[in-house]
Amino acid sequence: MSKKAEHSVFWVSFSDLMTSLFFIVLVLFVVTYVNNRNTIVAQEKQLRVYNEVEESLKPLKQDSSLFNYDGRYKRFLLSFDVKFAVGRAGINIHDLHNFDATRTKILDAGKKLKSVLDTVVNDALSEGEQRGNRVTYLVVISGYASKLDNFDDSPQGLFSEYQLSYARAYSLWRFWTKNGINFENKKYKGLIDLQLAGNGWGGVGRSLNEQENQRFVVQVVPKISNTND
């Protein structure tokens, strides 16, 4: 074969190789672009839903007579004092100081929370029907204990404080439920995941004034389970 023929064959083969490489790079570019685009779209949907939930929770943030919003830890605190007798957890005249006034405020706070969550859930149902998305909400009611309650820093004492703080959260849930504020009602269609928690002497954002740590904390967290169209 002449040198000229060999040279021609080389360039034909080289051209085929470069064409193949071009198509490979093009396919990889398209796949990468589509994946990144899907990720961006999913993140935009998550951000939109999160902002909508934040907007829906504004009535709780603005009603300082019942709730104080802790922006640092993204949670709600009852804005009024809840003072239990030492080692007690019930919402009744024997366990709660200033029972009548505190009971009324706790009930009003529950009604306010229910009203806001009803709006959030109704919006979520409508949004889900229109876009095929499903958003659920984690609602955590936490009870706290102060070191004024039979202070005992032994492991057994610490365990009993966790039990006490959980009992306080349970008492609040039971009180609200008895008064028609039931976040586990079937009308919510599984959109609300209610959890009760006892933080004992732990948890973030505790007050230096131990008496103020006899309190309840409410957190509402959106969970986006499906971001596909």
C-alpha positions as CSV (number, residue, x, y, z in Angstrom):
1,M,0.0,0.0,0.0
2,S,1.4,3.4,-0.9
3,K,2.1,6.0,1.7
4,K,-0.7,8.2,0.3
5,A,-3.3,5.4,0.7
6,E,-2.1,4.7,4.3
7,H,-2.4,8.4,5.0
8,S,-6.0,8.5,3.7
9,V,-7.0,5.4,5.8
10,F,-5.6,7.0,8.9
11,W,-7.6,10.2,8.5
12,V,-10.8,8.3,7.7
13,S,-10.3,6.2,10.9
14,F,-9.4,9.3,12.9
15,S,-12.5,11.1,11.7
16,D,-14.7,8.1,12.7
17,L,-13.0,8.0,16.2
18,M,-13.6,11.8,16.7
19,T,-17.2,11.5,15.6
20,S,-17.8,8.7,18.0
21,L,-16.2,10.6,20.9
22,F,-18.3,13.7,20.0
23,F,-21.5,11.7,20.3
24,I,-20.4,10.1,23.6
25,V,-19.6,13.5,25.0
26,L,-22.9,14.9,23.7
27,V,-24.8,12.0,25.4
28,L,-23.0,12.5,28.7
29,F,-23.7,16.2,28.5
30,V,-27.5,15.7,27.9
31,V,-27.7,13.1,30.7
32,T,-25.9,15.4,33.2
33,Y,-28.0,18.4,32.2
34,V,-31.3,16.4,32.6
35,N,-30.2,15.1,36.0
36,N,-29.1,18.5,37.2
37,R,-32.3,20.1,35.9
38,N,-34.4,17.5,37.7
39,T,-32.5,18.2,40.9
40,I,-33.0,21.9,40.6
41,V,-36.7,21.6,39.9
42,A,-37.1,19.3,42.9
43,Q,-35.2,21.7,45.1
44,E,-37.3,24.6,43.9
45,K,-40.5,22.7,44.7
46,Q,-39.2,21.9,48.2
47,L,-38.3,25.6,48.8
48,R,-41.7,26.7,47.5
49,V,-43.6,24.4,49.8
50,Y,-41.4,25.3,52.7
51,N,-42.0,29.1,52.1
52,E,-45.7,28.4,51.8
53,V,-45.7,26.6,55.2
54,E,-43.7,29.4,56.8
55,E,-46.3,31.9,55.5
56,S,-49.1,29.8,56.9
57,L,-47.5,29.7,60.3
58,K,-47.3,33.5,60.5
59,P,-50.5,33.8,62.6
60,L,-48.8,31.8,65.3
61,K,-45.7,33.9,65.1
62,Q,-47.7,37.2,65.2
63,D,-50.0,36.2,68.1
64,S,-47.6,36.9,70.9
65,S,-50.3,36.6,73.5
66,L,-50.2,32.8,73.1
67,F,-47.0,31.9,71.4
68,N,-43.4,33.1,71.2
69,Y,-41.5,32.0,68.1
70,D,-37.9,31.0,68.8
71,G,-36.3,31.8,65.4
72,R,-33.0,30.3,66.4
73,Y,-34.4,26.9,67.0
74,K,-37.4,27.2,64.7
75,R,-40.0,26.3,67.3
76,F,-42.9,27.8,69.3
77,L,-43.0,28.4,73.0
78,L,-46.1,29.2,75.0
79,S,-45.8,32.9,75.8
80,F,-47.4,32.5,79.3
81,D,-46.1,30.8,82.4
82,V,-47.0,27.2,83.1
83,K,-46.0,26.4,86.6
84,F,-46.5,22.9,88.0
85,A,-46.3,21.8,91.6
86,V,-43.0,20.0,92.3
87,G,-42.9,16.7,90.6
88,R,-46.4,17.0,89.1
89,A,-47.6,16.9,85.5
90,G,-51.4,17.0,85.3
91,I,-53.4,19.9,83.9
92,N,-55.7,20.1,86.9
93,I,-56.3,22.2,90.0
94,H,-54.0,20.1,92.1
95,D,-50.9,20.0,89.8
96,L,-51.0,23.4,88.2
97,H,-50.5,26.7,89.9
98,N,-52.9,29.5,88.9
99,F,-55.1,26.8,87.3
100,D,-58.1,28.7,86.0
101,A,-56.1,31.3,84.1
102,T,-53.5,28.9,82.9
103,R,-56.1,26.3,81.7
104,T,-57.9,29.0,79.7
105,K,-54.7,30.1,78.0
106,I,-53.6,26.5,77.2
107,L,-57.0,25.9,75.7
108,D,-56.8,29.1,73.6
109,A,-53.3,28.2,72.4
110,G,-54.6,24.7,71.3
111,K,-57.4,26.3,69.4
112,K,-55.1,28.7,67.7
113,L,-52.7,26.0,66.7
114,K,-55.5,23.8,65.4
115,S,-56.9,26.7,63.3
116,V,-53.5,27.4,61.7
117,L,-52.8,23.7,61.1
118,D,-56.2,23.2,59.6
119,T,-55.4,26.0,57.1
120,V,-52.0,24.4,56.3
121,V,-53.5,21.0,55.8
122,N,-56.4,22.2,53.6
123,D,-53.8,24.1,51.5
124,A,-51.7,21.0,51.3
125,L,-54.6,18.8,50.2
126,S,-55.5,21.4,47.5
127,E,-51.9,21.7,46.4
128,G,-51.5,17.9,46.3
129,E,-54.5,17.4,44.1
130,Q,-53.4,20.1,41.6
131,R,-49.7,19.0,41.4
132,G,-49.6,15.5,42.5
133,N,-47.3,16.3,45.4
134,R,-47.8,15.0,48.9
135,V,-46.7,17.0,51.9
136,T,-46.9,15.8,55.5
137,Y,-46.3,17.6,58.7
138,L,-44.4,16.5,61.8
139,V,-45.9,18.1,64.8
140,V,-43.9,17.6,68.0
141,I,-45.2,18.5,71.4
142,S,-42.4,18.5,73.9
143,G,-42.6,18.8,77.7
144,Y,-39.7,20.1,79.8
145,A,-38.7,19.8,83.4
146,S,-36.7,22.1,85.6
147,K,-34.1,21.3,88.1
148,L,-36.3,22.6,90.8
149,D,-38.4,19.5,90.6
150,N,-36.8,17.2,93.2
151,F,-33.4,17.9,91.9
152,D,-31.4,14.7,91.6
153,D,-28.5,14.4,89.1
154,S,-28.1,10.7,89.5
155,P,-28.9,8.5,86.5
156,Q,-32.1,7.4,88.2
157,G,-33.1,11.0,89.0
158,L,-32.4,12.0,85.4
159,F,-34.6,9.2,84.1
160,S,-37.4,10.2,86.3
161,E,-37.2,13.8,85.0
162,Y,-37.5,12.5,81.4
163,Q,-40.6,10.6,82.6
164,L,-42.0,13.7,84.2
165,S,-41.4,15.9,81.2
166,Y,-43.0,13.3,78.9
167,A,-46.0,13.1,81.3
168,R,-46.4,16.9,80.9
169,A,-46.5,16.6,77.1
170,Y,-48.9,13.8,77.4
171,S,-51.2,15.8,79.8
172,L,-51.2,18.6,77.3
173,W,-52.1,16.3,74.4
174,R,-54.8,14.6,76.5
175,F,-56.3,18.0,77.6
176,W,-56.4,19.3,74.1
177,T,-57.9,16.0,72.8
178,K,-60.7,16.1,75.4
179,N,-61.5,19.6,74.3
180,G,-61.8,18.8,70.6
181,I,-58.3,19.6,69.6
182,N,-57.2,16.3,68.2
183,F,-54.3,16.3,65.7
184,E,-54.7,12.6,65.1
185,N,-58.3,13.0,63.8
186,K,-59.0,11.1,60.6
187,K,-59.9,14.3,58.8
188,Y,-56.2,15.1,58.5
189,K,-55.9,12.0,56.3
190,G,-52.4,11.1,57.5
191,L,-51.0,14.5,56.7
192,I,-50.0,15.2,60.4
193,D,-47.6,13.0,62.2
194,L,-48.0,13.9,65.9
195,Q,-45.2,13.0,68.3
196,L,-45.0,13.6,72.1
197,A,-41.6,14.1,73.6
198,G,-40.0,14.5,77.0
199,N,-36.8,16.5,77.1
200,G,-36.1,16.2,80.8
201,W,-33.3,18.6,81.7
202,G,-32.0,18.4,78.1
203,G,-32.9,20.2,74.9
204,V,-31.5,23.3,73.3
205,G,-32.3,26.9,74.3
206,R,-33.0,26.2,78.0
207,S,-33.5,29.2,80.2
208,L,-31.0,30.1,82.9
209,N,-34.0,30.7,85.1
210,E,-34.9,27.1,85.9
211,Q,-38.5,28.0,86.8
212,E,-39.0,29.0,83.2
213,N,-38.0,25.6,82.0
214,Q,-41.4,24.2,83.1
215,R,-42.8,24.7,79.7
216,F,-44.1,23.2,76.5
217,V,-42.5,23.5,73.1
218,V,-44.3,22.9,69.8
219,Q,-42.5,22.3,66.5
220,V,-44.2,22.1,63.0
221,V,-41.9,20.6,60.4
222,P,-43.0,20.1,56.7
223,K,-41.9,16.8,55.1
224,I,-42.0,16.6,51.3
225,S,-42.4,13.0,50.3
226,N,-42.9,13.4,46.5
227,T,-41.6,16.1,44.3
228,N,-42.3,14.6,40.9
229,D,-44.9,16.0,38.5
